[in-house]
Amino acid sequence: MSGSSDPRDLSVSVRTASAGADPRGRVRAFLDLVAIEHSVFALPFAYLSALTAMQVNGGQVRWLDLLLITVAMVGARTFAMAANRILDRRIDALNPRTANRELVTGAVSLRTAWAGAGVALAVFLVAAALLNPLCLVLAPLAVVPLVGYPYAKRFTNWPHAVLAVAQAVGPVGAWLAVTGTFAGSAPAWLLGVAVGLWIGGFDLIYACQDAEVDREIGVHSVPARYGLRFALHASTVAHVVTFVLFVWFGALVGFGWLWWIGLALTAVAFAYQHVVVSPTDLSRVNRAFFTANGFVGIALFGFALLDLVVRLGLRP
């Protein structure tokens, strides 16, 4: 009989017990599992695409469409994160950085995770159906890269590219949700590629934390295969191209000076996250990942919204 116990084990036991006893605890644990707060990264660009499409098509805000786009985006992202955690749970258990994730510790059961993923997928499909027939037809195709991302790290050194494709779908889908047609959707594709490169680029930075462990356990990534320096350089290139595409998008849809102020602030945020992270110092990766990238989405959308309202006459 042991006379002592690890406080971390006790903490996990308490979390697991409370989650099992209280349905609200299970919901909270599931929301932690899928990091629901990270929806802030992709949602602003879906809104930007949708509002731009509304401006192009009469200038009237369609609030129901925005609500359904929000539901669809959150549903799709929740499904993707739940599927990622389920498929990667054994990999997560082998990595000290991820060994405290809810499916590894037992704070969320596998059954709960599958149920949550199923509900999120159903919510996404229903929202797509309520938007228009084109969105419903294309919705299953949007799911493919969402599920493909966790598998990609098992067979390619560039899983970040699959994540980029998955994220590029958001702005395109939001535009199609408003218009119901591919006609005139070039700005959405441009914005989608920009967002995909943006998120794929900072995933390269984030993956640097796990390069050594990934090599040991056989997980594929750019940092694990080519080294940290190459990965950070690749991320810089991705973000330079992202910025160029943002410039192109703004010029294509006719944004004014407010957009360009937002874009200037975005350039500062991009530069910041590449300055604070280096191959020899990854201690500020979370600051680059969460703070800088959260700022990019909110700032760029905020200034674009002001521009649409003030200069282009978008009406509530």
C-alpha positions in Angstrom: 0.0 0.0 0.0 1.4 3.4 -1.0 1.3 6.2 1.5 1.4 9.0 -1.1 -0.3 9.9 -4.4 0.5 12.3 -7.3 -1.7 15.4 -7.0 -2.0 15.4 -10.8 -3.6 12.0 -10.7 -6.0 13.2 -8.0 -6.9 16.3 -10.1 -7.6 14.1 -13.1 -9.8 11.8 -10.9 -11.8 14.7 -9.6 -12.3 16.1 -13.0 -13.4 12.7 -14.4 -15.8 12.1 -11.5 -17.4 15.5 -11.7 -17.7 15.3 -15.5 -19.4 11.9 -15.1 -21.8 13.0 -12.3 -22.9 16.3 -13.8 -24.1 16.7 -17.4 -22.9 20.3 -17.4 -19.5 19.0 -16.4 -19.5 16.7 -19.4 -20.5 19.5 -21.7 -17.8 21.8 -20.3 -15.2 19.1 -20.6 -16.2 18.5 -24.2 -16.0 22.2 -25.0 -12.5 22.2 -23.5 -11.7 19.2 -25.7 -12.6 21.0 -28.9 -11.2 24.3 -27.7 -14.4 26.1 -28.7 -12.9 29.5 -28.0 -10.5 29.1 -31.0 -13.4 29.6 -33.3 -12.2 33.2 -33.2 -9.6 32.4 -35.8 -11.8 31.3 -38.7 -15.2 33.0 -38.0 -14.1 36.6 -38.8 -13.1 35.7 -42.3 -16.3 33.8 -42.9 -18.2 37.0 -41.8 -15.9 39.1 -44.0 -16.7 37.0 -47.0 -20.4 36.9 -46.4 -20.7 40.6 -45.8 -18.7 41.4 -48.8 -21.0 39.2 -50.9 -24.0 40.9 -49.4 -22.6 44.3 -50.3 -21.9 43.2 -53.9 -25.5 41.8 -54.1 -27.4 44.9 -53.0 -25.8 46.1 -49.8 -28.4 44.6 -47.4 -27.3 42.6 -44.3 -29.1 39.3 -44.2 -29.0 38.4 -40.5 -30.5 35.0 -40.8 -27.8 34.0 -43.3 -25.1 35.3 -40.9 -26.7 33.3 -38.0 -26.7 30.1 -40.1 -23.2 30.7 -41.3 -22.1 31.0 -37.6 -23.9 27.8 -36.7 -22.4 26.0 -39.7 -18.9 27.2 -39.0 -19.0 26.4 -35.3 -20.5 23.0 -36.1 -17.9 22.1 -38.7 -15.0 23.3 -36.5 -16.4 21.4 -33.5 -16.7 18.2 -35.5 -13.2 18.6 -36.9 -11.7 19.2 -33.5 -13.6 16.3 -31.9 -12.6 14.0 -34.8 -9.0 15.1 -34.5 -8.9 14.4 -30.8 -10.5 11.0 -31.2 -8.2 9.9 -34.0 -5.1 11.3 -32.3 -5.8 10.2 -28.7 -3.1 7.5 -28.8 -0.6 9.9 -30.3 -1.5 12.6 -27.7 -0.9 10.1 -24.9 2.7 9.7 -26.1 3.4 13.4 -26.2 4.1 15.2 -22.8 2.6 18.4 -24.2 -0.7 16.8 -25.1 -0.9 14.0 -22.5 -3.3 16.0 -20.4 -5.9 16.3 -23.1 -9.4 15.3 -22.0 -9.6 12.0 -24.0 -6.2 10.9 -22.6 -6.9 11.7 -19.0 -10.5 10.4 -19.1 -12.1 13.8 -18.4 -14.1 13.1 -21.6 -15.1 9.5 -22.5 -14.6 8.2 -26.1 -18.4 7.7 -26.2 -19.0 11.4 -25.3 -16.5 12.6 -27.9 -18.1 10.5 -30.6 -21.6 11.7 -29.6 -20.4 15.4 -29.6 -18.8 14.9 -33.0 -22.0 13.4 -34.4 -24.1 16.2 -33.0 -21.7 18.9 -34.4 -21.7 17.2 -37.8 -25.5 17.1 -37.9 -25.7 20.8 -36.9 -23.3 21.7 -39.7 -25.3 19.7 -42.3 -28.7 21.1 -41.1 -27.3 24.7 -41.2 -26.0 24.1 -44.7 -29.4 22.7 -45.9 -31.2 25.8 -44.5 -28.8 28.1 -46.3 -29.3 26.9 -49.8 -29.2 23.7 -52.0 -25.7 24.4 -53.2 -24.3 24.5 -49.7 -26.1 21.2 -48.8 -24.6 19.5 -51.9 -21.1 20.8 -51.1 -21.2 20.2 -47.4 -20.0 16.6 -47.5 -17.0 17.7 -49.6 -16.1 20.3 -46.9 -16.0 17.5 -44.3 -13.3 15.5 -46.2 -10.3 17.7 -45.4 -11.6 18.1 -41.8 -11.3 14.4 -41.2 -8.3 14.1 -43.5 -6.0 16.4 -41.4 -5.4 14.0 -38.5 -4.8 11.1 -40.9 -2.4 13.2 -43.0 0.3 13.3 -40.3 0.5 9.5 -40.6 1.6 9.5 -44.3 2.8 12.9 -45.4 5.4 15.4 -44.1 3.0 18.2 -45.0 -0.2 17.7 -43.0 -0.2 21.5 -42.6 -1.3 21.8 -46.3 -4.3 19.6 -45.6 -5.2 21.9 -42.7 -4.8 24.9 -45.0 -7.3 23.3 -47.5 -9.8 22.7 -44.6 -9.6 26.3 -43.5 -9.8 27.7 -47.0 -13.3 26.3 -47.2 -14.8 28.8 -44.7 -14.7 32.0 -46.7 -15.7 30.2 -49.9 -18.6 28.5 -48.2 -19.8 31.8 -46.6 -19.8 33.5 -50.0 -21.8 30.6 -51.5 -24.2 30.7 -48.5 -25.1 34.2 -49.4 -25.2 34.0 -53.2 -26.1 30.3 -53.9 -23.9 30.3 -57.0 -20.2 30.1 -58.0 -20.7 33.0 -60.4 -18.7 36.0 -59.2 -17.1 34.1 -56.4 -13.5 34.9 -57.3 -13.0 37.2 -54.2 -14.1 34.4 -51.9 -11.6 32.0 -53.5 -8.8 34.6 -53.1 -9.7 35.1 -49.5 -10.0 31.4 -48.9 -6.5 30.7 -50.1 -5.2 33.6 -48.0 -6.9 32.2 -44.9 -5.7 28.7 -45.6 -2.1 29.8 -46.0 -2.4 32.0 -42.9 -3.6 29.1 -40.7 -1.3 26.5 -42.4 1.6 28.9 -41.8 1.0 29.3 -38.1 0.4 25.5 -37.8 4.0 25.2 -39.0 5.1 27.3 -36.1 3.0 25.5 -33.6 4.2 22.1 -34.8 7.8 23.1 -34.0 7.1 22.4 -30.3 6.6 18.7 -31.1 9.4 18.1 -33.6 11.5 15.9 -31.4 8.7 13.9 -30.0 7.1 13.5 -33.5 10.4 11.9 -34.7 10.4 9.5 -31.8 6.8 8.3 -32.2 6.7 8.4 -36.0 4.4 11.4 -36.6 5.1 13.3 -39.8 5.4 17.1 -40.0 7.6 19.7 -41.7 9.5 20.5 -38.5 10.1 16.8 -37.7 11.3 16.0 -41.2 13.1 19.2 -42.3 14.0 20.9 -39.0 12.8 23.9 -37.1 14.7 26.5 -39.2 13.1 25.2 -42.5 9.7 25.1 -40.9 9.9 28.7 -39.6 11.2 29.9 -43.0 8.3 28.1 -44.7 5.9 29.7 -42.3 7.3 33.2 -43.2 6.9 32.5 -46.9 3.3 31.4 -46.3 2.5 34.5 -44.4 4.1 36.8 -46.9 2.0 35.2 -49.6 -1.0 35.5 -47.3 -0.4 39.3 -46.9 -0.1 39.7 -50.7 -3.4 37.9 -51.2 -5.1 40.1 -48.6 -3.9 43.1 -50.5 -5.2 41.6 -53.7 -8.6 40.8 -52.1 -9.0 44.3 -50.8 -8.2 45.8 -54.2 -10.5 43.4 -56.1 -13.5 44.2 -54.0 -12.8 47.9 -53.7 -12.1 48.4 -50.0 -11.0 51.8 -48.9 -8.6 53.3 -46.4 -10.0 51.6 -43.3 -9.2 48.2 -44.8 -5.7 49.3 -45.5 -5.3 50.4 -41.9 -6.4 47.0 -40.7 -4.0 45.4 -43.1 -1.1 47.5 -41.8 -1.9 46.3 -38.3 -2.0 42.7 -39.7 1.4 43.1 -41.1 2.7 44.2 -37.7 1.1 41.1 -36.1 2.6 38.8 -38.7 6.0 40.3 -38.1 5.6 40.0 -34.4 4.9 36.3 -34.4 7.9 35.6 -36.6 10.2 37.8 -34.4 9.3 36.2 -31.1 9.8 32.6 -32.2 13.2 31.2 -33.4 14.7 27.8 -33.8 16.5 28.2 -30.5 13.6 29.7 -28.6 10.1 28.3 -28.8 9.0 29.6 -25.4 6.7 32.2 -26.9 5.0 29.9 -29.5 1.7 30.2 -27.6 1.9 33.9 -27.6 2.5 33.9 -31.4 -0.2 31.3 -31.9 -3.1 32.6 -29.8 -2.4 36.3 -29.2 -1.1 37.4 -32.6 -3.4 35.3 -34.7 -6.5 36.1 -32.7 -5.6 39.7 -33.2 -5.2 39.2 -37.0 -8.7 37.8 -37.5 -10.5 40.3 -35.2 -8.6 43.4 -36.4 -8.8 42.7 -40.1 -12.5 41.9 -39.9 -13.2 44.9 -37.7 -11.7 47.4 -40.1 -13.3 45.7 -43.1 -16.7 46.0 -41.4 -16.1 49.7 -40.8 -15.2 50.1 -44.4 -18.3 48.3 -45.6 -20.5 50.4 -43.4 -18.9 53.8 -43.8 -17.8 53.8 -47.4 -19.7 51.1 -49.3 -23.1 51.6 -47.6 -23.7 48.2 -46.1 -27.1 48.5 -44.4 -28.5 46.6 -41.4 
